[in-house]
């Protein structure tokens, strides 16, 4: 008679005994605690970004590469005078004279063309694009002017061309025409 006895977290015990017919055998069993083999842990040098060092998540998303990213170092190297100048260098992004950001996406449905992107400043959504041209009482735009942010205070900019690439933390009902997130120092 050969038997194998095992229990979770214990080393199996294999016993072998010989018995005659109609003979009873009492076998004491003691299972030893076993150690578990865990998979190897790999630590990379670029995994230093944590919630404390990057509370906005900008660097983590930049490494993911789904959007267009502009860093403070890139801005400093180009010596931009105004925030609008930074956006003028990004293909497919337009800024109107009111400082409203528009991302060229073409048509998003049969009848509508994208007119303005959802703008975030330090994670806070700003007012959507300008008031329609046919607004009553000469209504003025309540859109946020990106030139209100000094170019020297920008830590990073991320641009997403539509809701499919926009991360959940930057989505609102107005992200259909794209998203622009500006992070300050």
C-alpha positions in Angstrom: 0.0 0.0 0.0 1.4 3.4 -1.0 -0.3 6.6 -0.2 0.4 10.3 -0.7 -1.1 12.8 1.8 -1.0 16.5 1.2 -2.5 19.7 2.6 -2.3 23.3 1.4 0.9 25.0 2.6 2.4 21.7 3.7 5.0 19.3 2.2 3.4 16.1 0.9 4.1 12.9 2.9 4.6 9.7 1.0 4.3 6.5 3.0 4.8 2.9 1.9 3.7 -0.1 4.0 3.0 -3.8 3.5 -0.1 -5.4 5.1 -1.7 -8.8 5.0 -5.3 -9.2 4.1 -7.7 -8.3 7.0 -4.8 -6.6 8.8 -5.4 -3.0 10.1 -2.6 -0.6 10.0 -2.4 2.7 11.9 0.1 5.2 10.4 0.9 8.4 12.2 1.0 11.4 9.8 2.9 14.6 10.3 3.1 17.1 7.6 5.9 19.7 7.6 5.2 23.4 6.8 6.6 24.0 3.3 7.9 27.2 1.8 6.4 28.6 -1.3 8.4 29.5 -4.4 7.3 33.0 -5.5 7.9 34.5 -8.9 10.9 36.7 -9.3 10.4 40.4 -8.6 12.0 42.8 -11.0 12.6 46.5 -10.0 13.2 48.9 -12.8 14.9 52.3 -12.4 12.0 54.1 -14.2 9.4 52.9 -11.8 10.2 55.7 -9.3 7.1 57.7 -10.1 4.7 57.4 -7.2 1.6 59.2 -6.1 3.8 61.4 -3.9 6.3 62.3 -6.7 3.6 62.6 -9.5 0.2 63.3 -7.9 -1.2 64.4 -11.3 -0.3 61.1 -13.0 1.3 63.1 -15.9 4.6 61.2 -16.0 2.8 57.8 -15.8 0.5 58.7 -18.7 3.4 60.2 -20.7 5.3 56.8 -20.4 2.1 55.1 -21.6 2.3 57.2 -24.8 -1.4 57.5 -25.8 -1.5 61.3 -26.1 0.7 64.1 -27.1 2.9 65.4 -24.3 4.9 68.6 -23.8 7.2 68.8 -20.8 8.6 71.8 -18.9 12.1 71.0 -20.3 10.8 71.1 -23.9 9.0 74.4 -23.2 12.2 76.0 -21.6 14.3 74.9 -24.5 12.1 76.7 -27.0 11.9 80.0 -25.0 8.2 80.5 -25.6 6.8 83.9 -24.6 3.2 83.0 -24.1 1.3 79.7 -23.5 -0.5 80.1 -26.9 3.0 79.8 -28.6 3.5 76.3 -27.1 0.2 75.1 -28.7 1.1 76.6 -32.1 3.9 74.1 -32.4 1.6 71.0 -31.9 0.2 69.6 -35.1 -3.6 69.5 -35.3 -4.1 71.9 -32.4 -5.5 75.4 -32.9 -6.0 78.3 -30.5 -8.5 81.1 -31.4 -8.0 84.7 -30.4 -9.9 84.1 -27.2 -7.4 81.4 -26.1 -9.8 78.6 -26.7 -8.2 75.3 -27.7 -9.6 73.3 -30.7 -8.2 69.9 -31.8 -8.7 69.0 -35.4 -10.6 65.7 -35.5 -12.8 66.2 -38.5 -16.5 65.2 -38.3 -17.6 63.3 -35.2 -21.1 62.6 -36.5 -23.1 63.2 -39.6 -24.0 66.8 -38.6 -21.4 68.0 -36.1 -17.8 69.1 -36.4 -15.6 69.5 -33.3 -15.2 73.1 -32.2 -13.4 73.0 -28.9 -11.5 70.6 -26.6 -12.2 70.1 -22.9 -9.5 72.0 -21.0 -8.2 71.0 -17.6 -5.9 73.1 -15.4 -4.3 71.0 -12.6 -7.1 68.5 -13.0 -9.9 71.0 -12.8 -12.2 71.2 -15.9 -12.5 74.7 -17.3 -15.6 76.1 -18.9 -16.2 74.6 -22.4 -15.7 76.5 -25.6 -17.0 79.9 -26.6 -20.7 80.9 -26.7 -22.4 80.2 -30.0 -22.3 83.0 -32.6 -26.1 83.2 -32.5 -26.2 83.6 -28.7 -28.8 86.1 -27.5 -28.1 89.4 -25.8 -24.6 89.5 -27.2 -23.5 86.8 -24.7 -19.7 86.7 -24.2 -17.6 83.6 -24.1 -17.0 82.2 -20.6 -14.2 79.9 -21.9 -10.9 79.9 -20.1 -8.1 81.7 -21.9 -4.9 79.6 -21.8 -2.8 82.7 -21.9 -3.9 83.3 -18.3 -1.4 80.6 -17.4 2.2 82.0 -17.5 4.3 79.8 -19.8 7.0 79.7 -17.1 4.6 78.0 -14.6 3.8 75.0 -16.9 5.1 71.7 -15.7 3.5 69.7 -18.5 0.7 69.6 -21.1 -1.1 66.5 -22.4 -3.4 66.4 -25.4 -5.8 63.6 -26.3 -7.7 63.8 -29.7 -10.9 62.1 -28.5 -12.6 60.1 -25.8 -11.1 56.8 -26.9 -7.6 57.9 -25.9 -8.5 60.2 -23.0 -7.8 58.7 -19.6 -10.7 58.2 -17.3 -9.4 60.8 -14.8 -9.6 63.5 -17.5 -13.0 62.6 -19.0 -16.1 64.7 -18.8 -19.1 64.9 -21.1 -17.2 67.5 -23.1 -14.3 65.3 -24.1 -15.9 64.3 -27.4 -13.7 66.9 -29.2 -10.6 66.0 -27.3 -8.9 66.9 -24.1 -6.1 69.3 -23.1 -4.6 69.1 -19.6 -2.2 71.7 -18.4 -0.2 71.0 -15.2 1.5 73.8 -13.4 4.5 73.8 -11.1 
